[in-house]
Amino acid sequence: SPISYLNQPIDTGLLISQIKFLLIYKKYVYTLSHYIMI
């Protein structure tokens, strides 16, 4: 459940990998939308 997940200690490795994924995803979406606009 979300509550038990919040009570867990923060896994910095997981957090960093999620941030990396978000940055790559945003870059991919931005590039894709840039190509579509051309």
C-alpha positions, 0 to 999 in steps of 0.5 A, spaced: 500 500 500 502 507 498 502 508 506 507 502 507 511 505 501 512 511 504 514 509 511 520 505 508 527 508 508 528 512 501 532 508 497 537 513 494 539 508 488 532 507 486 530 515 486 536 516 482 534 511 477 527 514 477 530 521 476 535 519 470 529 515 467 524 522 467 530 526 464 531 521 459 523 520 458 523 528 457 528 529 453 525 523 448 519 526 448 521 533 447 526 531 441 520 527 438 515 533 439 520 537 435 521 532 430 513 532 429 513 540 429 518 540 423 
